[in-house]
Amino acid sequence: MPISPSQRRYLRSLAHDLHPVILLGAKGATPAVVKELDLALSHHELVKVKLSGGDKEARDAQIACLTDGTGAESVQQIGHTVTLFRRNEDEPKLALPR
């Protein structure tokens, strides 16, 4: 279920103080990185990822790979940092506004 604009705004406010949990290297979004991100999203629900260098198309491809591989949704992207959210259905940690 996609998140609404008010939920996206709320998640952006929560992500403001977060530091990147996943740092992509020169190889970009590998299956091992996707697996680690999947574990981080299961534990935290809201995660910042620092993307590797490259042009905008390369960063967009990395974000698409990460979101497709984990089922997460992109909350925001600022420069080389993207914030991803995926609800933990078993034990939700964040209460989203309606």
C-alpha positions in Angstrom: 0.0 0.0 0.0 1.6 3.3 -1.0 2.1 6.0 1.6 0.0 9.2 1.5 1.6 12.6 1.2 0.9 13.4 4.9 2.6 10.1 5.9 5.5 10.9 3.6 5.9 14.3 5.3 5.8 12.7 8.7 8.4 10.1 7.7 10.7 12.9 6.3 10.5 14.6 9.7 11.5 11.4 11.5 14.4 10.8 9.1 15.9 14.2 9.6 18.1 13.1 12.5 18.9 9.7 11.2 22.4 8.8 9.9 22.9 6.5 6.9 22.8 2.8 7.9 23.8 1.4 4.5 26.7 2.8 2.5 27.0 1.7 -1.1 30.5 1.2 -2.5 31.9 1.3 -6.0 30.0 -1.8 -7.0 26.7 -0.2 -6.2 23.6 -2.1 -5.2 24.7 -5.8 -5.1 22.5 -8.7 -3.9 24.5 -8.7 -0.6 23.6 -5.0 -0.1 20.0 -5.7 -0.9 20.0 -8.5 1.7 21.5 -6.2 4.4 19.0 -3.5 3.6 16.2 -6.0 3.9 17.4 -6.9 7.4 17.8 -3.2 8.3 14.3 -2.4 7.1 12.8 -5.3 9.1 14.4 -4.0 12.2 14.1 -0.2 11.8 11.3 0.4 9.1 12.9 3.8 8.2 16.5 3.7 6.9 18.8 6.1 5.2 21.1 4.8 2.4 24.2 6.7 1.2 24.5 6.0 -2.6 27.8 5.6 -4.4 29.0 8.3 -6.8 27.8 8.7 -10.3 25.4 10.7 -12.3 21.7 11.0 -11.6 20.7 8.1 -13.8 23.1 5.8 -12.0 21.7 6.9 -8.6 18.1 6.4 -9.8 19.0 2.9 -11.0 20.5 2.1 -7.6 17.4 3.3 -5.9 15.2 1.3 -8.2 17.3 -1.8 -7.5 17.0 -1.3 -3.7 13.3 -0.6 -3.7 12.5 -3.5 -6.1 14.7 -5.9 -4.1 13.2 -5.1 -0.7 9.7 -3.9 -1.4 10.5 -0.6 0.3 9.2 2.8 -0.8 11.4 5.8 -1.3 10.4 8.6 1.1 12.9 11.2 -0.1 16.2 11.7 -2.0 18.6 14.5 -1.2 21.8 14.4 -3.2 23.5 11.0 -2.6 21.3 10.0 0.3 17.9 8.3 0.0 15.4 7.5 2.8 13.5 4.2 2.4 10.5 3.0 4.4 8.9 -0.5 4.6 6.3 -1.3 7.2 7.1 -4.3 9.5 3.7 -6.2 9.4 4.5 -8.4 12.4 5.8 -5.7 14.8 5.2 -2.2 13.5 7.5 0.3 15.2 6.3 3.6 13.7 2.7 4.8 14.0 1.8 6.6 10.8 -0.8 9.3 10.7 -3.9 8.7 8.5 
